[in-house]
């Protein structure tokens, strides 16, 4: 079986702030930016990797079976930073962290650390509260 990850979805609470974080801070390409009914979906991805994307989407879009109570819970979890996240990797974690640390839109959660389970990584939250972990490629 030949399967790869094509796209992952992360919620955003402010499309412009999320776009700035993923495009300007992380250096991702913008691949698509679609608005519909006052909502916005933005597809971004790493340069040179056209087959891998992150879709930044409105949380709990109407019409997908999410109740008002569930929508409130999602918004509360996003505000706490416990709803969604993504793991990324880079060959130079220290340089990536320096860029994140200099950015105004990244909330530092963890500086580069050697983890007991064998990886070296750091963690930040994007403007929507999503946890972004970045691992050192080995």
Beta strands, then each sheet from edge to edge (+ up, - down):
strand 1: 7-12
strand 2: 29-36
strand 3: 39-45
strand 4: 53-58
strand 5: 85-90
strand 6: 107-114
strand 7: 120-125
strand 8: 131-136
sheet 1: 1+ 4+ 3- 2+
sheet 2: 5+ 8+ 7- 6+
end
